[in-house]
Every structure is written in structure tokens, then in C-alpha cells.
Amino acid sequence: MTINGAGKPAAADLEREPLALDDLLDNGQAVGRIGGLVAFVTGGLPGEQVRISVDAIKRNHIAAHATEIEVRSRDRITSICPVFPECGGCQVLHLRYAAQLEWKRRMVEQALHRIGGLTGISVCETHRALEMPAGYRNKVTLVSKFFGGSARLGFYAARSHRVVPIDSCPVLVPRLDDAVRQLIALARQEPNIFSRANHVVARASTTTPDLVVSFNGERPNKALGEAVDLVRSRIPHVTGIVSNWQPESANAVFGKRFAVLWGSPMTRERVASAELKFGIASFFQINTPVLEAIAQRLMGTLSGADRVVDLYCGVGTFGVILGKRGIPSTGVESYRPAVDEAAANAAANGVTCAAFECAPVAEAVAGDRGRSLFAGARALILDPPRKGCDPEVIEAVTRFRPPIVEYVSCNPATLARDAKGLVAAGYRLESVTPFDMFPQTGHVEALAEFALHG
């Protein structure tokens, strides 16, 4: 094998021999080994033998993409999307759905073992809430690029900031996909409407007629304000059109300023007999049937709780659902609009036993404030972002020791890290159930249920 001046194998030699693949990362890259290096291969699947084209050679690994499949996995299927795998939105449209579910179960199990050091943990089968793993997503963020008098809408290519244009997206709920088709056609015909948009965000309820579109950029969009009637005519089922601007960074999707150009900026969604109302910038799960399944599981477990603390509570989803069953709760959330929406949701649903605080969660659980928050709490719900819980939060849980902890996670790695801390403090991990919140992707939701030992 030829070694180049940097002491690495030459790309031509790595591309000459077939490569056997034996694993799959959450970003959709298959893993193999060649020339003493680990190979991360886009477009491959475990159990396959492929020919590759090398994209980059690093010190101890290479990045490549499959150019020919010599031995095909029995779990390989034909993608339902014409821009896969170029588009970075989905990672495993080429993997049979049953295999996706088992892969995600293993990801959770392996993270708990490798990162959490938790052995002997049996992870349940991945829960699926839909028969078809498409048409599930209720929110979309399109990247908007305007140059040379033309506008282009699409998604970023995997691991890049290059925009892949699309015509539609098969994982969106059908009403939302219809709206995306119309927005793309509008961008081609009336590009000036998108001249100041960096992103176009749209959300469609799956249980009410609501559909809101937000045009997001660095400054107010005058051309958009003059074209509201045109947008409404192209998307007749739209219920709200919003302009958003003044982001804090170039990577931020939403800015500080909003203007409602027409209709209502709010979306209503019904979950477990509660109707929840929230703005397009507030966090709400993108797969409503799976959220319903998680909520029903929590309601069963917490049905006898005297009081519940709900950290990272968002728009009050779990607190309102608990409150409709007479279970008191206090929710904590740092995003002020979401806290206001949570309080309004409680009132609209006739819930008087749910309270909500606006504060960084780490501050709310500290010192005397934390002691007051946890006083009399029988159970705790944790629903943090992908980074997991702040260290101060896990420390507070182990100090105030609520008997039951229900941890809703969207990242197996941070779940495993936080589970390690809880188990070390005397909690027993009773059960772990993955939920397929994000079919066709490497993301997985999981509900981990802990009980205080002894």
C-alpha cells in the first residue's frame, strides 16, 4: 500500500479494495476498517461490502462515500426521497423501518453501558406510534438563499452549509408538505418575497386546522409585508403569517423581534385530552402521536403522585395534562414566551393546580429556592434539551431525592451521563423505553424511569 508524505495511505489504494461495514453511527455513516484506519462511509449499511470514494483522510480515520455495493444488506430499501442522501435532514431512508427501530434500541442500550457504566439494563423495544414512518413531522425549517435575483429553499447537505434544493419532503405531515410545495413554487416565481429571509419556518397542527408560516431574517422584510395576500392565495389553509428578525447569531433560526402580518401566530394541538396553544418559536415535539404515547405512559406512572416538579417544562404540556387529572405540579422553563403560554394553557384547560416559573433550571433548583420547589414533591419530570441536564440539576435531584424521576431524553449520550449520576446517588433505573419520535433519522427519544432505592 502506498504511503503518502504525511505517513497516510494513499486514497487510490483505499479505493482499490472492497470495504466490509459492521456498524452504523447516529449520523447515518456506516463504519468499517481499512488500511489501519477507521472508515466512516456515507451511503453504506452494516453487513455490506462496498467500494468507496475517499472524501478526506485524517490521522486515524477516513471519510468516504459508497460508490458501489458489492454485497447488499437485507435491510436495505429504496429511499422514498429523491435528494437522499445528499440532503442532511434524514440519515437512514435506505434502512428498513424494523431495522431502524432495533438500531435505535441498541443505541440507547449501548450508551447506557459505555457512557453510563450501567450493565444489566434491559432496554425495551422501540415504540412506534405510526404504521408508516413518513408524513409525521409537524414542523419544518427551510433554509432560504437569495442571490442574483433568485431564491432557493431547501435543507443543508450533511455536514455542510451547502443548500440542497427540494420540491417537497416526505417526512412532513401532508398539509405541511403541501405548504412547502407552494412556498418553493412561490420562491421561484416571486423571489423578492424571500430576499431577506434566512429561514422559512412552518408548523402545522395534526389535530386542529392551524398552520403558521414564519419568514426569518436579520431585518424586517418589507417585500413580504406587501405580499401577504399572495402568500395566502398560494397556501389557502394557512392560518398565520409571521415576520421574525434580529437573531443573536448567524446560526440562530429565530430572532428577538416578531411581527404578525396576518392571522394568528399560534398553533393549537390536542394531546391526551388537553388543548395546548403555542407560538412558532416555542419548543413543542415534532411528532404528535409519539408525544401522546409518552404522555399516556407518564400519566399511568404518575397517577397517584401528590405533587410533581416538571423541569424544562416548555409550554406546560405535561403539567396541564397532569392538572386535568387533579395532580398538582410546578413547571420551570427559561424561555419567557413559553412560560406565558404554559400559564395560558393551564387556564384554558380549567387547570388550577399547575404553576409555572420562568428561570434557568439550574437557578430554580439551587439553595432555598430549590428546597421550596421540591417540598412535598412525589415525582420529578426531566425533559432537557440535547445537552442533557445541567450538572447543578442532577446534584439537586440527588440532594432533594424525589422518590420517582421520569427522564424524557432526545440524546442517548447525555441520558446515560445523567443516569450514571442518579444511580450513583441511590436511584434504580426501573425501565427504559425508546420512542421513535424521529423516523428516518439517527435521533431517538427515550423515557427512562427511576425510583429511589430503599
C-alpha positions as CSV (number, residue, x, y, z in Angstrom):
1,M,0.0,0.0,0.0
2,T,1.3,3.4,-1.0
3,I,2.0,5.8,1.9
4,N,2.0,9.5,1.2
5,G,4.3,12.2,2.6
6,A,2.1,12.6,5.7
7,G,2.5,8.9,6.5
8,K,-1.1,8.1,5.5
9,P,-2.3,5.5,2.9
10,A,-3.0,6.9,-0.5
11,A,-6.6,7.4,-1.4
12,A,-6.2,5.4,-4.6
13,D,-5.1,2.3,-2.6
14,L,-8.0,2.7,-0.2
15,E,-10.4,2.9,-3.1
16,R,-9.0,-0.2,-4.8
17,E,-10.2,-2.9,-2.4
18,P,-13.8,-3.6,-1.2
19,L,-14.6,-2.5,2.3
20,A,-16.7,-4.5,4.8
21,L,-19.0,-2.4,7.0
22,D,-20.0,-3.5,10.5
23,D,-21.7,-0.6,12.4
24,L,-23.9,2.4,11.9
25,L,-23.5,5.8,13.6
26,D,-26.3,8.1,14.5
27,N,-25.4,10.4,11.7
28,G,-26.1,7.7,9.2
29,Q,-22.5,6.9,8.4
30,A,-21.6,3.2,8.3
31,V,-18.3,2.1,9.9
32,G,-15.6,-0.2,8.6
33,R,-11.8,-0.5,8.8
34,I,-9.2,-0.4,6.0
35,G,-5.5,0.3,5.8
36,G,-5.2,0.6,9.6
37,L,-7.8,3.4,9.7
38,V,-11.5,3.6,10.7
39,A,-13.7,4.4,7.7
40,F,-16.9,6.4,8.0
41,V,-18.9,5.7,4.9
42,T,-22.0,7.7,3.7
43,G,-24.5,5.5,1.9
44,G,-23.5,2.2,3.4
45,L,-25.1,-0.2,5.9
46,P,-23.8,-2.8,8.3
47,G,-23.3,-6.2,6.7
48,E,-22.5,-4.7,3.3
49,Q,-19.3,-4.8,1.3
50,V,-18.8,-1.7,-0.7
51,R,-16.5,0.2,-3.0
52,I,-15.7,3.7,-1.8
53,S,-14.5,7.1,-2.9
54,V,-12.4,8.8,-0.3
55,D,-13.5,12.3,0.7
56,A,-10.9,13.0,3.4
57,I,-8.0,11.2,5.1
58,K,-7.4,12.2,8.7
59,R,-4.8,11.0,11.2
60,N,-6.7,7.9,12.3
61,H,-9.8,7.7,10.2
62,I,-11.1,8.5,6.7
63,A,-14.4,9.9,5.5
64,A,-15.8,8.3,2.3
65,H,-19.0,7.6,0.4
66,A,-20.1,4.3,-1.2
67,T,-19.9,4.2,-5.0
68,E,-20.8,0.6,-5.5
69,I,-22.4,-2.0,-3.3
70,E,-21.0,-5.5,-3.9
71,V,-22.7,-7.3,-1.0
72,R,-26.1,-5.8,-0.2
73,S,-27.7,-5.7,3.3
74,R,-31.0,-7.5,3.5
75,D,-32.2,-4.4,5.4
76,R,-31.5,-2.0,2.5
77,I,-34.5,-0.5,0.8
78,T,-35.1,2.1,-1.9
79,S,-35.3,5.7,-0.5
80,I,-38.6,7.4,-0.8
81,C,-36.8,10.8,-1.2
82,P,-35.1,11.9,-4.4
83,V,-32.5,14.0,-2.6
84,F,-31.3,11.4,-0.1
85,P,-28.6,11.0,1.0
86,E,-27.4,14.4,-0.3
87,C,-29.8,16.2,2.0
88,G,-28.8,16.2,5.6
89,G,-32.3,16.1,7.1
90,C,-32.7,12.3,7.2
91,Q,-29.9,9.8,7.7
92,V,-31.5,6.3,7.2
93,L,-34.1,6.4,4.4
94,H,-32.3,3.5,2.9
95,L,-32.8,1.3,6.0
96,R,-35.8,-1.0,6.5
97,Y,-38.0,0.5,9.3
98,A,-38.0,-2.5,11.5
99,A,-34.2,-2.4,11.4
100,Q,-34.3,1.3,12.3
101,L,-36.3,0.5,15.4
102,E,-33.9,-2.1,16.6
103,W,-30.9,0.1,15.7
104,K,-32.3,2.8,17.9
105,R,-32.9,0.4,20.8
106,R,-29.3,-0.7,20.6
107,M,-28.0,2.9,20.5
108,V,-29.8,3.6,23.8
109,E,-28.6,0.4,25.4
110,Q,-25.0,0.9,24.3
111,A,-24.9,4.5,25.5
112,L,-26.2,3.4,29.0
113,H,-23.5,0.7,29.0
114,R,-20.5,2.6,27.6
115,I,-21.1,6.1,28.9
116,G,-23.3,5.4,32.0
117,G,-21.4,2.2,33.1
118,L,-24.9,0.6,33.6
119,T,-24.8,-3.1,32.9
120,G,-27.7,-5.5,33.0
121,I,-30.1,-2.8,31.9
122,S,-32.8,-4.2,29.5
123,V,-34.0,-1.6,27.1
124,C,-37.5,-2.2,25.8
125,E,-38.4,-2.4,22.1
126,T,-38.6,1.0,20.4
127,H,-42.2,2.2,20.5
128,R,-43.7,3.2,17.2
129,A,-46.8,5.3,17.0
130,L,-47.4,5.3,13.3
131,E,-47.8,2.5,10.8
132,M,-45.8,4.3,8.1
133,P,-42.5,6.0,9.1
134,A,-43.3,9.1,6.9
135,G,-45.6,12.0,7.0
136,Y,-45.1,12.5,10.7
137,R,-43.2,15.8,11.2
138,N,-45.4,18.8,12.2
139,K,-42.7,21.5,11.9
140,V,-40.1,22.3,9.2
141,T,-37.2,24.8,9.0
142,L,-36.3,25.6,5.4
143,V,-33.0,27.3,4.6
144,S,-33.5,30.3,2.3
145,K,-30.8,31.6,0.0
146,F,-31.3,34.7,-2.2
147,F,-28.7,35.7,-4.8
148,G,-28.7,37.0,-8.3
149,G,-32.4,37.8,-8.1
150,S,-33.2,34.2,-7.4
151,A,-34.4,32.5,-4.3
152,R,-33.8,28.9,-3.3
153,L,-35.4,26.9,-0.5
154,G,-34.1,23.6,0.8
155,F,-32.1,21.9,3.6
156,Y,-28.4,21.9,4.3
157,A,-26.4,19.0,2.9
158,A,-25.0,16.6,5.5
159,R,-22.1,18.2,7.5
160,S,-22.0,21.4,5.4
161,H,-23.7,24.7,4.8
162,R,-24.5,24.0,1.2
163,V,-28.2,24.2,0.4
164,V,-29.8,21.2,-1.3
165,P,-32.9,22.4,-3.1
166,I,-36.1,20.4,-2.6
167,D,-39.5,20.1,-4.2
168,S,-41.2,18.5,-1.2
169,C,-40.4,16.5,1.9
170,P,-41.9,13.0,2.5
171,V,-41.4,13.1,6.3
172,L,-43.7,16.1,6.8
173,V,-47.4,15.8,7.6
174,P,-49.2,16.1,4.3
175,R,-50.7,19.6,5.0
176,L,-47.3,20.9,5.9
177,D,-45.7,19.3,2.8
178,D,-48.4,20.9,0.6
179,A,-47.5,24.3,2.1
180,V,-43.8,23.6,1.5
181,R,-44.5,22.8,-2.2
182,Q,-46.3,26.1,-2.5
183,L,-43.6,28.1,-0.8
184,I,-41.0,26.6,-3.1
185,A,-43.1,27.5,-6.2
186,L,-43.6,31.0,-4.8
187,A,-39.8,31.4,-4.3
188,R,-39.3,30.6,-8.0
189,Q,-41.9,32.9,-9.2
190,E,-41.7,35.8,-6.7
191,P,-38.1,35.6,-5.4
192,N,-38.2,39.1,-3.8
193,I,-40.5,37.9,-1.1
194,F,-37.6,35.8,0.2
195,S,-34.9,38.5,-0.3
196,R,-34.3,39.0,3.4
197,A,-35.2,35.5,4.6
198,N,-32.5,33.3,6.0
199,H,-35.1,30.7,7.1
200,V,-38.7,29.9,6.5
201,V,-40.3,28.0,9.4
202,A,-43.7,26.4,9.1
203,R,-45.7,24.4,11.6
204,A,-49.0,22.5,11.0
205,S,-51.1,21.1,13.8
206,T,-52.1,17.4,13.3
207,T,-55.3,17.8,15.4
208,T,-56.6,21.3,14.5
209,P,-56.7,23.3,11.3
210,D,-53.8,25.6,12.4
211,L,-50.8,26.2,10.1
212,V,-48.4,29.1,10.7
213,V,-45.5,30.3,8.5
214,S,-42.7,32.5,9.7
215,F,-40.2,34.3,7.5
216,N,-37.0,34.8,9.5
217,G,-34.1,37.1,8.7
218,E,-31.8,39.7,10.0
219,R,-34.0,42.7,9.3
220,P,-37.7,43.3,8.7
221,N,-38.9,42.2,5.3
222,K,-40.9,45.0,3.5
223,A,-41.4,42.9,0.4
224,L,-43.1,40.2,2.5
225,G,-45.4,42.7,4.1
226,E,-46.6,43.8,0.7
227,A,-47.2,40.2,-0.5
228,V,-49.3,38.7,2.4
229,D,-52.3,38.3,0.1
230,L,-50.2,36.4,-2.4
231,V,-48.9,34.1,0.2
232,R,-52.4,33.5,1.5
233,S,-53.7,32.7,-2.0
234,R,-50.9,30.2,-2.6
235,I,-51.4,28.5,0.8
236,P,-55.2,28.7,1.3
237,H,-55.1,26.6,4.5
238,V,-52.5,29.0,6.2
239,T,-53.9,30.5,9.5
240,G,-51.0,32.8,10.4
241,I,-48.1,34.6,8.7
242,V,-45.2,36.0,10.8
243,S,-42.1,38.0,10.2
244,N,-39.2,37.5,12.6
245,W,-35.8,39.3,12.7
246,Q,-32.8,40.3,14.8
247,P,-31.2,37.0,15.6
248,E,-28.4,36.9,18.2
249,S,-26.0,35.0,16.0
250,A,-25.7,33.9,12.4
251,N,-26.7,30.3,13.3
252,A,-29.8,31.3,15.2
253,V,-33.1,30.5,13.4
254,F,-35.3,32.9,15.4
255,G,-34.6,36.5,16.4
256,K,-35.8,38.7,19.2
257,R,-38.4,40.6,17.2
258,F,-41.8,39.4,15.8
259,A,-44.5,41.0,13.7
260,V,-47.8,39.2,12.9
261,L,-48.5,40.1,9.3
262,W,-51.8,38.2,9.2
263,G,-53.9,35.8,11.2
264,S,-52.8,34.2,14.4
265,P,-49.2,33.3,15.2
266,M,-50.4,30.5,17.5
267,T,-50.8,26.8,16.9
268,R,-53.2,24.6,18.8
269,E,-52.5,20.9,19.3
270,R,-54.6,18.3,21.3
271,V,-52.6,15.8,23.4
272,A,-54.1,13.4,26.0
273,S,-57.4,15.4,26.2
274,A,-55.6,18.8,26.7
275,E,-55.6,21.5,24.0
276,L,-52.2,23.3,24.0
277,K,-51.6,26.6,22.3
278,F,-48.1,28.0,21.5
279,G,-46.1,30.2,19.3
280,I,-43.9,29.0,16.4
281,A,-40.7,29.8,18.3
282,S,-41.6,27.7,21.3
283,F,-40.5,24.2,21.7
284,F,-43.1,21.5,21.0
285,Q,-42.5,17.9,20.0
286,I,-42.5,17.4,16.2
287,N,-44.3,14.1,16.3
288,T,-47.7,14.5,18.0
289,P,-48.7,10.8,18.1
290,V,-45.4,9.8,19.8
291,L,-45.8,12.7,22.2
292,E,-49.3,11.3,23.0
293,A,-47.8,7.9,23.7
294,I,-45.2,9.4,26.1
295,A,-47.8,11.5,27.8
296,Q,-50.0,8.4,28.3
297,R,-47.1,6.5,29.8
298,L,-46.3,9.3,32.2
299,M,-50.0,9.7,33.3
300,G,-50.1,6.0,34.1
301,T,-46.9,6.1,36.2
302,L,-47.7,9.4,38.0
303,S,-51.5,8.8,38.6
304,G,-51.0,8.6,42.3
305,A,-48.5,11.4,42.8
306,D,-49.3,14.0,45.4
307,R,-47.2,16.7,43.6
308,V,-44.9,16.7,40.6
309,V,-42.0,19.0,39.7
310,D,-41.6,19.5,35.9
311,L,-38.2,20.8,34.9
312,Y,-37.6,22.2,31.3
313,C,-41.4,22.3,31.0
314,G,-41.7,24.2,27.8
315,V,-45.3,25.3,27.1
316,G,-46.6,23.2,30.0
317,T,-47.6,20.1,28.1
318,F,-47.1,17.6,31.0
319,G,-48.2,19.9,33.7
320,V,-51.5,20.7,32.0
321,I,-52.2,17.1,31.3
322,L,-51.5,16.1,34.9
323,G,-53.6,19.0,36.1
324,K,-56.6,17.8,34.2
325,R,-56.3,14.7,36.3
326,G,-56.1,16.6,39.5
327,I,-52.3,16.2,40.0
328,P,-50.6,19.4,41.2
329,S,-47.3,20.4,39.6
330,T,-44.8,23.2,39.3
331,G,-43.0,23.7,36.0
332,V,-39.8,25.6,35.4
333,E,-38.8,26.9,32.0
334,S,-36.2,29.6,31.0
335,Y,-38.0,30.9,27.8
336,R,-40.4,33.6,28.9
337,P,-42.9,33.3,26.0
338,A,-43.2,29.5,26.7
339,V,-43.9,30.2,30.4
340,D,-46.6,32.6,29.5
341,E,-48.1,30.1,27.1
342,A,-47.9,27.4,29.7
343,A,-49.9,29.6,32.2
344,A,-52.5,30.4,29.4
345,N,-52.8,26.7,28.5
346,A,-53.5,25.8,32.1
347,A,-56.2,28.5,32.4
348,A,-57.8,27.5,29.0
349,N,-58.0,23.8,30.2
350,G,-59.5,24.7,33.5
351,V,-56.4,23.6,35.4
352,T,-55.8,25.5,38.7
353,C,-53.3,23.2,40.3
354,A,-50.4,23.8,37.8
355,A,-47.9,26.7,38.5
356,F,-45.1,27.8,36.2
357,E,-41.8,29.7,37.0
358,C,-39.6,31.5,34.5
359,A,-36.0,30.8,35.4
360,P,-32.9,28.9,34.2
361,V,-33.5,25.5,35.7
362,A,-30.1,25.4,37.4
363,E,-31.0,28.6,39.3
364,A,-34.5,27.3,40.2
365,V,-33.2,24.2,41.9
366,A,-30.4,25.9,43.9
367,G,-30.4,26.6,47.7
368,D,-33.6,27.6,49.5
369,R,-35.4,28.2,46.2
370,G,-34.8,24.6,45.2
371,R,-35.8,23.3,48.7
372,S,-39.1,25.1,48.3
373,L,-39.6,23.8,44.8
374,F,-39.1,20.2,45.8
375,A,-41.0,20.4,49.1
376,G,-43.7,17.7,49.1
377,A,-42.9,16.5,45.5
378,R,-43.5,12.9,45.0
379,A,-42.2,12.8,41.5
380,L,-40.0,14.7,39.0
381,I,-40.2,15.0,35.3
382,L,-37.0,16.0,33.4
383,D,-37.3,16.9,29.7
384,P,-34.0,18.7,28.9
385,P,-32.6,19.7,25.5
386,R,-30.0,17.6,23.7
387,K,-27.2,18.7,26.0
388,G,-29.0,17.0,28.9
389,C,-29.4,18.3,32.4
390,D,-27.2,21.0,33.9
391,P,-24.8,19.4,36.5
392,E,-26.5,21.5,39.2
393,V,-29.8,19.9,38.3
394,I,-28.6,16.4,38.8
395,E,-26.9,17.4,42.0
396,A,-30.2,19.0,43.3
397,V,-32.1,15.8,42.4
398,T,-29.7,13.7,44.4
399,R,-30.0,16.2,47.3
400,F,-33.8,16.6,47.5
401,R,-34.4,13.0,46.4
402,P,-37.9,12.9,44.9
403,P,-39.0,9.2,45.0
404,I,-39.7,9.0,41.3
405,V,-37.8,10.5,38.4
406,E,-39.2,10.4,34.8
407,Y,-36.5,11.4,32.4
408,V,-37.6,12.2,28.8
409,S,-34.4,12.3,26.6
410,C,-33.6,13.1,23.0
411,N,-30.0,12.2,23.3
412,P,-28.8,8.7,24.5
413,A,-25.3,10.0,25.4
414,T,-26.5,12.7,27.8
415,L,-29.2,10.4,29.2
416,A,-26.5,7.9,30.0
417,R,-24.3,10.5,31.6
418,D,-27.2,11.8,33.8
419,A,-28.4,8.3,34.6
420,K,-24.9,7.4,35.9
421,G,-25.2,10.3,38.4
422,L,-28.7,9.3,39.5
423,V,-27.8,5.6,40.0
424,A,-24.7,6.6,42.0
425,A,-26.9,8.6,44.3
426,G,-29.2,5.6,45.1
427,Y,-31.7,5.6,42.3
428,R,-32.6,2.4,40.5
429,L,-33.2,2.6,36.7
430,E,-36.5,0.8,36.5
431,S,-37.2,0.8,32.8
432,V,-36.0,2.5,29.6
433,T,-38.3,2.7,26.5
434,P,-37.1,4.3,23.3
435,F,-39.8,6.1,21.3
436,D,-39.4,6.7,17.6
437,M,-40.1,10.5,17.6
438,F,-37.9,10.9,14.5
439,P,-38.3,8.1,12.0
440,Q,-35.8,8.0,9.1
441,T,-33.2,9.8,11.2
442,G,-30.5,8.9,13.7
443,H,-32.4,10.7,16.5
444,V,-34.2,8.8,19.2
445,E,-36.4,9.8,22.1
446,A,-36.3,7.7,25.3
447,L,-38.2,7.6,28.6
448,A,-36.1,6.4,31.5
449,E,-37.9,5.8,34.7
450,F,-36.0,5.9,38.0
451,A,-37.1,5.0,41.6
452,L,-35.3,5.8,44.8
453,H,-33.8,2.6,46.1
454,G,-34.7,1.8,49.7
